[in-house]
Amino acid sequence: MPTLVHDRLTWLTFTQLGVYGYFLYAFGPSVPLLRDELGVSNAVSGLHGTALAAGAVLAGVGWPVLAGRLGRPPTLRVGLVGLAAGVLAYCLAPVLPATLAGALAGGFFGSLVVTGSTVVLAARHGPAAPAAISQANALAAGAGLVGPLLVGAGVSAGLGWRPGVLLAAVAAAVVWAVSVRARTDRTGGVGRRDRPGSTERVGAEVATAQDAPGPLPARYWLAWSVLVLCIGVEFAMTFWAADGLREHTGASPAAATAGVTAIVAGMFAGRLAGGWIALRVRSGPLLLAAVGLAGAGFAVFWVSTTPLPALAGLFACGLGISLQFPLGAALAVGVSGGRPDRAAGRLSFAAGLASGVAPFALGALADRAGTHTAFLLVPALLAGAAGCVLLTLRAAPATSPQA
């Protein structure tokens, strides 16, 4: 059974991803409030989400280039600085071009942090990478739970939504300073208190390793497709679950909006447990089980006509969703044929494509057939994801540690 060593590099990487998790989940509830301030339509305010997704797509191109020239830890630090700058533009310049530019910067530089965290943890932990990536995403989901609460607390206190979102910039600056002090680009962030042996050498290898030449193999693109479909499910559910609760269970608008927290809570709990489970179960079968659990939870949510069982279904769906990104990312990097930087960079394309298209597609279907019927898009995406996982496992070499 692989062993997960929580050295200084690992904890620092966890924290960097947590900063982006806080920003992402604080950003969402701030958009309607910003819309009211600017006096724009829903469609125009929705461009902020489009800008965030576009930034993630651009990061898919930017990460391999920057990591190849600067190294991985320096590129992560660039991501933190840029994320802080994007948050400041979004919050402190109350005109539409500036807020859209801030969202674009947040998506680009924040996705550098996400991509870099995946690459560093995969390179550092090898067979234990699925567990490490799952734990990192658990921390991000936990920070995501705090973000909307602090944004809401600021509004209730009469301070507005900005203080809660600006905390993301403060956190990014603090973690950047810690990263510079740790000098992870030279030593891998490993200090005297870390486990003795070759950890310093491994940390240096993480910082300086380069991709193998040649294109990404076909099996990688199967794993990439898994991420597109699974991320599409996550964003479709978090964007539209509130409307589903209102339409089919009779929940009030306030209760329905708060009910979306059930998904995030399930994601947090699932990623905490997933780190332990991923050390004991190979990531391929575990990913299939996660897709199945998400489907079962969705089914409970979809058939429920009262709020309580619907919320239970959303929590179960969140449990399944929780492992889909960390396990899918680990699987994709593991079958990349020694090309982790390009592999992780292309995952940003997956995130941007899925987050931009899936919620829009479900909304367009809802305009024609109603939200409840439109939600049938979700099991279709899950079925496609399960099929792609099976094809990836068949195509991957038996020696792949992530399969």
MIVEX-287401 format. One record per residue (C-alpha): x, y, z. Coordinates in Angstrom, 2 decimals, decimal comma. Last residue first. Example, Ala and Ser with C-alpha at 12.3 -4.5 7.8 and 13.67 -1.06 7.14 Angstrom:
<pts>
<pt x="13,67" y="-1,06" z="7,14"/>
<pt x="12,30" y="-4,50" z="7,80"/>
</pts>
This chain:
<pts>
<pt x="-5,14" y="2,99" z="-13,24"/>
<pt x="-3,00" y="5,55" z="-11,40"/>
<pt x="0,09" y="3,42" z="-10,98"/>
<pt x="0,21" y="2,52" z="-14,71"/>
<pt x="1,78" y="-0,93" z="-14,90"/>
<pt x="-1,23" y="-2,56" z="-16,57"/>
<pt x="-0,80" y="-0,17" z="-19,48"/>
<pt x="-3,81" y="2,09" z="-20,08"/>
<pt x="-6,17" y="1,31" z="-22,98"/>
<pt x="-8,60" y="-0,86" z="-21,02"/>
<pt x="-8,58" y="1,55" z="-18,09"/>
<pt x="-9,20" y="4,49" z="-20,40"/>
<pt x="-12,11" y="2,72" z="-22,13"/>
<pt x="-13,75" y="1,98" z="-18,78"/>
<pt x="-13,28" y="5,57" z="-17,63"/>
<pt x="-14,74" y="6,85" z="-20,91"/>
<pt x="-17,87" y="4,75" z="-20,45"/>
<pt x="-18,34" y="5,97" z="-16,89"/>
<pt x="-17,99" y="9,59" z="-18,03"/>
<pt x="-20,58" y="9,12" z="-20,77"/>
<pt x="-23,03" y="7,67" z="-18,27"/>
<pt x="-22,38" y="10,61" z="-15,94"/>
<pt x="-23,02" y="13,14" z="-18,72"/>
<pt x="-26,33" y="11,44" z="-19,62"/>
<pt x="-27,22" y="11,29" z="-15,92"/>
<pt x="-26,78" y="15,10" z="-15,77"/>
<pt x="-28,64" y="16,01" z="-18,97"/>
<pt x="-31,77" y="14,62" z="-17,34"/>
<pt x="-31,72" y="17,91" z="-15,40"/>
<pt x="-33,51" y="19,52" z="-18,34"/>
<pt x="-36,70" y="17,68" z="-17,37"/>
<pt x="-36,78" y="19,29" z="-13,92"/>
<pt x="-35,69" y="22,70" z="-15,20"/>
<pt x="-38,50" y="23,07" z="-17,73"/>
<pt x="-38,69" y="21,82" z="-21,31"/>
<pt x="-37,73" y="24,76" z="-23,53"/>
<pt x="-36,09" y="27,28" z="-21,21"/>
<pt x="-34,75" y="24,38" z="-19,13"/>
<pt x="-32,92" y="22,99" z="-22,16"/>
<pt x="-31,13" y="26,32" z="-22,60"/>
<pt x="-30,28" y="26,36" z="-18,90"/>
<pt x="-28,87" y="22,83" z="-19,05"/>
<pt x="-26,74" y="23,78" z="-22,06"/>
<pt x="-25,49" y="26,97" z="-20,38"/>
<pt x="-24,57" y="25,08" z="-17,22"/>
<pt x="-22,67" y="22,46" z="-19,29"/>
<pt x="-20,88" y="24,82" z="-21,70"/>
<pt x="-18,73" y="27,24" z="-19,68"/>
<pt x="-17,81" y="25,03" z="-16,76"/>
<pt x="-17,15" y="22,08" z="-19,07"/>
<pt x="-14,98" y="23,94" z="-21,57"/>
<pt x="-13,01" y="25,81" z="-18,92"/>
<pt x="-12,38" y="22,73" z="-16,80"/>
<pt x="-11,40" y="20,56" z="-19,77"/>
<pt x="-9,12" y="23,25" z="-21,15"/>
<pt x="-7,56" y="23,48" z="-17,71"/>
<pt x="-7,00" y="19,73" z="-17,94"/>
<pt x="-4,87" y="20,44" z="-21,00"/>
<pt x="-2,33" y="22,08" z="-18,70"/>
<pt x="-2,27" y="19,01" z="-16,47"/>
<pt x="-1,33" y="16,79" z="-19,41"/>
<pt x="1,18" y="19,27" z="-20,83"/>
<pt x="2,91" y="19,47" z="-17,47"/>
<pt x="2,60" y="15,74" z="-16,75"/>
<pt x="4,21" y="14,43" z="-19,98"/>
<pt x="5,71" y="11,09" z="-18,88"/>
<pt x="3,34" y="8,95" z="-20,93"/>
<pt x="0,21" y="10,90" z="-20,00"/>
<pt x="-1,49" y="7,88" z="-18,39"/>
<pt x="-0,78" y="8,94" z="-14,79"/>
<pt x="-1,56" y="12,60" z="-15,50"/>
<pt x="-5,04" y="11,64" z="-16,74"/>
<pt x="-5,67" y="9,20" z="-13,88"/>
<pt x="-4,56" y="11,74" z="-11,27"/>
<pt x="-6,83" y="14,37" z="-12,83"/>
<pt x="-9,76" y="11,95" z="-12,92"/>
<pt x="-9,16" y="10,94" z="-9,31"/>
<pt x="-8,95" y="14,54" z="-8,10"/>
<pt x="-11,85" y="15,72" z="-10,32"/>
<pt x="-14,28" y="12,85" z="-9,76"/>
<pt x="-13,69" y="12,37" z="-6,07"/>
<pt x="-16,01" y="15,05" z="-4,73"/>
<pt x="-18,68" y="14,51" z="-7,39"/>
<pt x="-19,70" y="11,28" z="-5,68"/>
<pt x="-19,99" y="12,86" z="-2,25"/>
<pt x="-21,71" y="15,87" z="-3,81"/>
<pt x="-24,36" y="13,57" z="-5,29"/>
<pt x="-24,88" y="12,10" z="-1,83"/>
<pt x="-25,34" y="15,63" z="-0,42"/>
<pt x="-27,70" y="16,52" z="-3,26"/>
<pt x="-29,75" y="13,40" z="-2,60"/>
<pt x="-30,02" y="14,25" z="1,08"/>
<pt x="-31,14" y="17,74" z="0,06"/>
<pt x="-33,85" y="16,23" z="-2,14"/>
<pt x="-34,89" y="13,97" z="0,74"/>
<pt x="-35,42" y="17,06" z="2,93"/>
<pt x="-36,93" y="19,43" z="0,34"/>
<pt x="-40,09" y="17,54" z="-0,67"/>
<pt x="-40,98" y="16,22" z="-4,14"/>
<pt x="-37,96" y="13,96" z="-4,53"/>
<pt x="-37,50" y="12,13" z="-7,87"/>
<pt x="-34,59" y="14,25" z="-9,11"/>
<pt x="-32,73" y="14,50" z="-5,79"/>
<pt x="-32,83" y="10,74" z="-5,21"/>
<pt x="-31,67" y="10,14" z="-8,80"/>
<pt x="-28,87" y="12,68" z="-8,40"/>
<pt x="-27,58" y="10,83" z="-5,36"/>
<pt x="-27,55" y="7,56" z="-7,27"/>
<pt x="-25,74" y="9,15" z="-10,22"/>
<pt x="-23,14" y="10,76" z="-7,99"/>
<pt x="-22,61" y="7,39" z="-6,31"/>
<pt x="-22,11" y="5,70" z="-9,69"/>
<pt x="-19,56" y="8,30" z="-10,81"/>
<pt x="-17,71" y="7,83" z="-7,52"/>
<pt x="-17,70" y="4,04" z="-7,96"/>
<pt x="-16,19" y="4,42" z="-11,43"/>
<pt x="-13,53" y="6,73" z="-10,00"/>
<pt x="-12,73" y="4,14" z="-7,33"/>
<pt x="-12,31" y="1,47" z="-10,00"/>
<pt x="-9,77" y="3,66" z="-11,83"/>
<pt x="-8,05" y="5,14" z="-8,76"/>
<pt x="-6,86" y="1,88" z="-7,29"/>
<pt x="-8,24" y="1,30" z="-3,81"/>
<pt x="-6,27" y="1,45" z="-0,54"/>
<pt x="-4,47" y="4,81" z="-0,63"/>
<pt x="-7,45" y="6,30" z="-2,47"/>
<pt x="-9,69" y="5,41" z="0,48"/>
<pt x="-7,80" y="7,63" z="2,91"/>
<pt x="-7,74" y="10,67" z="0,61"/>
<pt x="-11,32" y="9,93" z="-0,39"/>
<pt x="-12,58" y="10,38" z="3,16"/>
<pt x="-11,60" y="14,04" z="3,19"/>
<pt x="-12,61" y="14,43" z="-0,43"/>
<pt x="-16,03" y="12,98" z="0,21"/>
<pt x="-16,71" y="15,18" z="3,23"/>
<pt x="-15,84" y="18,37" z="1,33"/>
<pt x="-17,75" y="17,35" z="-1,79"/>
<pt x="-20,80" y="16,45" z="0,29"/>
<pt x="-20,65" y="19,83" z="2,01"/>
<pt x="-20,41" y="21,51" z="-1,41"/>
<pt x="-23,51" y="19,66" z="-2,62"/>
<pt x="-25,47" y="20,39" z="0,55"/>
<pt x="-24,49" y="24,07" z="0,26"/>
<pt x="-26,82" y="24,18" z="-2,74"/>
<pt x="-29,62" y="24,11" z="-0,18"/>
<pt x="-28,88" y="27,70" z="0,82"/>
<pt x="-30,20" y="28,85" z="-2,54"/>
<pt x="-33,27" y="26,63" z="-2,24"/>
<pt x="-33,98" y="27,89" z="1,27"/>
<pt x="-33,80" y="31,53" z="0,16"/>
<pt x="-35,92" y="30,94" z="-2,97"/>
<pt x="-38,53" y="29,01" z="-0,98"/>
<pt x="-38,67" y="25,24" z="-1,44"/>
<pt x="-41,62" y="23,88" z="-3,41"/>
<pt x="-39,98" y="20,52" z="-4,06"/>
<pt x="-39,96" y="20,36" z="-7,87"/>
<pt x="-39,56" y="23,95" z="-9,09"/>
<pt x="-37,78" y="25,50" z="-6,12"/>
<pt x="-35,39" y="22,60" z="-5,57"/>
<pt x="-34,57" y="22,41" z="-9,27"/>
<pt x="-33,93" y="26,15" z="-9,39"/>
<pt x="-31,48" y="25,81" z="-6,50"/>
<pt x="-29,81" y="22,82" z="-8,19"/>
<pt x="-29,07" y="24,92" z="-11,28"/>
<pt x="-25,57" y="26,38" z="-10,96"/>
<pt x="-24,11" y="23,86" z="-8,48"/>
<pt x="-25,56" y="20,91" z="-10,40"/>
<pt x="-24,51" y="22,04" z="-13,87"/>
<pt x="-21,08" y="22,97" z="-12,54"/>
<pt x="-20,39" y="19,57" z="-11,00"/>
<pt x="-21,91" y="17,59" z="-13,88"/>
<pt x="-19,82" y="19,48" z="-16,45"/>
<pt x="-16,75" y="18,81" z="-14,33"/>
<pt x="-17,52" y="15,11" z="-14,67"/>
<pt x="-18,03" y="15,23" z="-18,45"/>
<pt x="-14,93" y="17,28" z="-19,19"/>
<pt x="-12,85" y="15,28" z="-16,71"/>
<pt x="-13,80" y="11,95" z="-18,27"/>
<pt x="-12,95" y="13,40" z="-21,68"/>
<pt x="-9,44" y="14,09" z="-20,42"/>
<pt x="-9,15" y="10,43" z="-19,39"/>
<pt x="-10,01" y="9,42" z="-22,97"/>
<pt x="-7,59" y="12,06" z="-24,20"/>
<pt x="-4,83" y="10,48" z="-22,11"/>
<pt x="-5,55" y="7,09" z="-23,65"/>
<pt x="-4,77" y="8,56" z="-27,06"/>
<pt x="-1,21" y="9,44" z="-26,05"/>
<pt x="0,03" y="13,01" z="-25,49"/>
<pt x="2,36" y="14,06" z="-28,25"/>
<pt x="6,14" y="13,66" z="-28,24"/>
<pt x="8,98" y="14,70" z="-25,97"/>
<pt x="9,03" y="13,78" z="-22,27"/>
<pt x="8,00" y="16,61" z="-19,97"/>
<pt x="10,58" y="18,30" z="-17,76"/>
<pt x="11,49" y="17,87" z="-14,10"/>
<pt x="13,05" y="20,88" z="-12,34"/>
<pt x="10,78" y="21,59" z="-9,36"/>
<pt x="9,65" y="18,03" z="-8,70"/>
<pt x="13,23" y="16,85" z="-9,01"/>
<pt x="14,30" y="19,35" z="-6,37"/>
<pt x="11,61" y="18,07" z="-4,03"/>
<pt x="12,70" y="14,48" z="-4,65"/>
<pt x="16,31" y="15,37" z="-3,75"/>
<pt x="15,17" y="17,07" z="-0,56"/>
<pt x="12,96" y="14,09" z="0,33"/>
<pt x="15,77" y="11,57" z="-0,12"/>
<pt x="16,15" y="10,31" z="3,41"/>
<pt x="14,77" y="11,89" z="6,53"/>
<pt x="11,05" y="12,66" z="6,98"/>
<pt x="10,53" y="16,39" z="7,31"/>
<pt x="11,60" y="18,31" z="10,40"/>
<pt x="14,83" y="19,47" z="8,81"/>
<pt x="13,05" y="21,24" z="5,99"/>
<pt x="11,65" y="20,25" z="2,63"/>
<pt x="10,16" y="23,10" z="0,55"/>
<pt x="11,28" y="21,44" z="-2,67"/>
<pt x="14,78" y="22,71" z="-2,04"/>
<pt x="15,41" y="25,24" z="-4,81"/>
<pt x="11,98" y="26,09" z="-6,26"/>
<pt x="10,42" y="25,58" z="-2,86"/>
<pt x="12,25" y="28,57" z="-1,45"/>
<pt x="10,28" y="28,33" z="1,84"/>
<pt x="10,40" y="32,10" z="2,20"/>
<pt x="9,01" y="32,61" z="-1,28"/>
<pt x="6,20" y="30,14" z="-0,59"/>
<pt x="5,34" y="31,81" z="2,70"/>
<pt x="5,12" y="35,18" z="0,97"/>
<pt x="2,92" y="33,74" z="-1,77"/>
<pt x="0,69" y="32,14" z="0,89"/>
<pt x="0,19" y="35,54" z="2,53"/>
<pt x="-0,48" y="37,32" z="-0,79"/>
<pt x="-3,00" y="34,67" z="-1,88"/>
<pt x="-4,78" y="34,89" z="1,49"/>
<pt x="-5,08" y="38,67" z="1,23"/>
<pt x="-6,40" y="38,43" z="-2,33"/>
<pt x="-8,96" y="35,79" z="-1,30"/>
<pt x="-9,97" y="37,97" z="1,66"/>
<pt x="-11,08" y="40,50" z="-0,95"/>
<pt x="-14,10" y="38,28" z="-1,71"/>
<pt x="-15,48" y="38,54" z="1,82"/>
<pt x="-14,70" y="42,24" z="2,11"/>
<pt x="-16,43" y="42,95" z="-1,23"/>
<pt x="-19,90" y="41,57" z="-0,56"/>
<pt x="-21,30" y="44,58" z="1,27"/>
<pt x="-20,30" y="45,99" z="4,63"/>
<pt x="-23,85" y="46,26" z="5,98"/>
<pt x="-23,37" y="43,47" z="8,49"/>
<pt x="-25,72" y="41,17" z="6,58"/>
<pt x="-23,75" y="41,77" z="3,36"/>
<pt x="-20,46" y="41,01" z="5,09"/>
<pt x="-21,91" y="37,86" z="6,64"/>
<pt x="-23,11" y="36,69" z="3,23"/>
<pt x="-19,62" y="37,04" z="1,75"/>
<pt x="-18,21" y="35,30" z="4,81"/>
<pt x="-20,63" y="32,39" z="4,46"/>
<pt x="-20,08" y="32,16" z="0,71"/>
<pt x="-16,32" y="31,74" z="1,22"/>
<pt x="-16,32" y="29,37" z="4,22"/>
<pt x="-17,69" y="26,36" z="2,36"/>
<pt x="-15,19" y="26,93" z="-0,43"/>
<pt x="-12,35" y="26,77" z="2,06"/>
<pt x="-13,57" y="23,29" z="2,92"/>
<pt x="-13,81" y="22,47" z="-0,79"/>
<pt x="-10,21" y="23,59" z="-1,31"/>
<pt x="-9,07" y="21,55" z="1,69"/>
<pt x="-10,84" y="18,52" z="0,28"/>
<pt x="-9,21" y="19,26" z="-3,09"/>
<pt x="-5,80" y="18,93" z="-1,49"/>
<pt x="-6,87" y="15,71" z="0,21"/>
<pt x="-8,00" y="14,24" z="-3,10"/>
<pt x="-4,77" y="15,30" z="-4,82"/>
<pt x="-2,72" y="13,62" z="-2,08"/>
<pt x="-4,78" y="10,42" z="-2,18"/>
<pt x="-4,60" y="10,21" z="-5,97"/>
<pt x="-0,84" y="10,95" z="-5,82"/>
<pt x="0,02" y="8,01" z="-3,52"/>
<pt x="1,44" y="6,00" z="-6,44"/>
<pt x="3,76" y="8,93" z="-7,31"/>
<pt x="3,84" y="11,37" z="-4,41"/>
<pt x="6,00" y="14,32" z="-5,48"/>
<pt x="5,33" y="14,26" z="-9,21"/>
<pt x="1,57" y="13,90" z="-8,81"/>
<pt x="1,50" y="16,52" z="-6,04"/>
<pt x="3,50" y="18,99" z="-8,13"/>
<pt x="1,43" y="18,43" z="-11,27"/>
<pt x="-1,94" y="18,75" z="-9,52"/>
<pt x="-0,89" y="21,85" z="-7,59"/>
<pt x="0,44" y="23,43" z="-10,75"/>
<pt x="-2,83" y="22,93" z="-12,58"/>
<pt x="-4,91" y="24,39" z="-9,76"/>
<pt x="-2,53" y="27,32" z="-9,20"/>
<pt x="-2,33" y="28,05" z="-12,93"/>
<pt x="-6,13" y="27,85" z="-12,90"/>
<pt x="-6,19" y="30,69" z="-10,37"/>
<pt x="-3,99" y="32,75" z="-12,67"/>
<pt x="-6,30" y="32,37" z="-15,65"/>
<pt x="-9,69" y="32,33" z="-13,91"/>
<pt x="-8,82" y="35,22" z="-11,62"/>
<pt x="-7,41" y="37,18" z="-14,53"/>
<pt x="-10,62" y="36,69" z="-16,53"/>
<pt x="-12,73" y="37,64" z="-13,51"/>
<pt x="-10,66" y="40,78" z="-12,97"/>
<pt x="-10,95" y="41,69" z="-16,65"/>
<pt x="-14,73" y="41,29" z="-16,39"/>
<pt x="-14,77" y="43,51" z="-13,30"/>
<pt x="-12,63" y="46,12" z="-15,06"/>
<pt x="-14,73" y="46,21" z="-18,24"/>
<pt x="-17,96" y="46,40" z="-16,18"/>
<pt x="-17,09" y="49,30" z="-13,91"/>
<pt x="-16,80" y="49,00" z="-10,13"/>
<pt x="-12,97" y="48,93" z="-9,92"/>
<pt x="-12,18" y="47,70" z="-6,40"/>
<pt x="-13,64" y="44,20" z="-6,28"/>
<pt x="-12,88" y="42,64" z="-9,66"/>
<pt x="-9,59" y="44,49" z="-10,07"/>
<pt x="-8,46" y="43,47" z="-6,57"/>
<pt x="-9,46" y="39,85" z="-7,19"/>
<pt x="-7,50" y="39,80" z="-10,43"/>
<pt x="-4,39" y="41,18" z="-8,74"/>
<pt x="-4,57" y="38,54" z="-6,00"/>
<pt x="-4,95" y="35,80" z="-8,62"/>
<pt x="-1,97" y="37,19" z="-10,53"/>
<pt x="0,23" y="37,03" z="-7,43"/>
<pt x="-0,88" y="33,48" z="-6,61"/>
<pt x="-0,45" y="32,26" z="-10,18"/>
<pt x="3,02" y="33,78" z="-10,43"/>
<pt x="3,84" y="31,84" z="-7,26"/>
<pt x="2,69" y="28,62" z="-8,91"/>
<pt x="4,89" y="29,47" z="-11,87"/>
<pt x="7,86" y="29,86" z="-9,53"/>
<pt x="7,08" y="26,42" z="-8,02"/>
<pt x="6,88" y="24,70" z="-11,45"/>
<pt x="9,94" y="25,98" z="-13,25"/>
<pt x="10,36" y="29,34" z="-14,98"/>
<pt x="10,67" y="28,46" z="-18,67"/>
<pt x="8,98" y="25,05" z="-18,89"/>
<pt x="6,49" y="25,95" z="-16,16"/>
<pt x="5,55" y="29,12" z="-18,02"/>
<pt x="5,01" y="27,40" z="-21,36"/>
<pt x="3,29" y="24,30" z="-19,95"/>
<pt x="1,01" y="26,47" z="-17,75"/>
<pt x="0,02" y="29,11" z="-20,31"/>
<pt x="-1,82" y="26,98" z="-22,84"/>
<pt x="-4,15" y="25,36" z="-20,31"/>
<pt x="-4,22" y="28,70" z="-18,51"/>
<pt x="-6,02" y="30,14" z="-21,52"/>
<pt x="-8,86" y="27,67" z="-20,98"/>
<pt x="-9,10" y="28,59" z="-17,29"/>
<pt x="-9,22" y="32,29" z="-18,18"/>
<pt x="-12,06" y="31,60" z="-20,58"/>
<pt x="-13,99" y="29,89" z="-17,76"/>
<pt x="-13,62" y="32,93" z="-15,50"/>
<pt x="-14,62" y="35,23" z="-18,37"/>
<pt x="-17,73" y="33,12" z="-19,01"/>
<pt x="-18,62" y="33,33" z="-15,33"/>
<pt x="-18,25" y="37,10" z="-15,48"/>
<pt x="-20,30" y="37,12" z="-18,68"/>
<pt x="-23,24" y="35,99" z="-16,54"/>
<pt x="-23,60" y="39,60" z="-15,39"/>
<pt x="-24,39" y="40,53" z="-18,97"/>
<pt x="-26,98" y="37,77" z="-19,34"/>
<pt x="-28,58" y="38,56" z="-16,01"/>
<pt x="-28,98" y="42,18" z="-17,05"/>
<pt x="-26,96" y="45,15" z="-15,84"/>
<pt x="-27,63" y="47,67" z="-13,06"/>
<pt x="-24,01" y="47,84" z="-11,95"/>
<pt x="-24,85" y="47,41" z="-8,27"/>
<pt x="-27,53" y="44,78" z="-8,88"/>
<pt x="-25,20" y="42,78" z="-11,11"/>
<pt x="-22,45" y="42,97" z="-8,47"/>
<pt x="-24,82" y="41,32" z="-6,02"/>
<pt x="-25,71" y="38,66" z="-8,59"/>
<pt x="-21,96" y="38,00" z="-9,16"/>
<pt x="-20,94" y="37,83" z="-5,48"/>
<pt x="-22,58" y="34,44" z="-4,93"/>
<pt x="-20,20" y="32,80" z="-7,42"/>
<pt x="-16,95" y="34,56" z="-6,46"/>
<pt x="-16,90" y="33,29" z="-2,87"/>
<pt x="-16,90" y="29,69" z="-4,14"/>
<pt x="-14,04" y="30,25" z="-6,58"/>
<pt x="-11,98" y="32,49" z="-4,29"/>
<pt x="-12,03" y="30,05" z="-1,37"/>
<pt x="-11,11" y="27,14" z="-3,61"/>
<pt x="-8,28" y="29,22" z="-5,11"/>
<pt x="-6,79" y="29,83" z="-1,68"/>
<pt x="-7,23" y="26,15" z="-0,77"/>
<pt x="-5,15" y="25,15" z="-3,79"/>
<pt x="-2,23" y="27,16" z="-2,45"/>
<pt x="-2,74" y="25,66" z="1,00"/>
<pt x="-2,53" y="22,08" z="-0,27"/>
<pt x="0,65" y="22,95" z="-2,20"/>
<pt x="2,23" y="24,34" z="0,97"/>
<pt x="1,19" y="21,25" z="2,90"/>
<pt x="2,75" y="18,94" z="0,30"/>
<pt x="5,99" y="20,91" z="0,02"/>
<pt x="6,34" y="20,90" z="3,81"/>
<pt x="6,07" y="17,14" z="4,03"/>
<pt x="2,87" y="15,14" z="4,37"/>
<pt x="4,12" y="11,70" z="3,31"/>
<pt x="1,44" y="9,51" z="1,74"/>
<pt x="2,38" y="5,83" z="1,83"/>
<pt x="1,48" y="3,40" z="-0,94"/>
<pt x="0,00" y="0,00" z="0,00"/>
</pts>
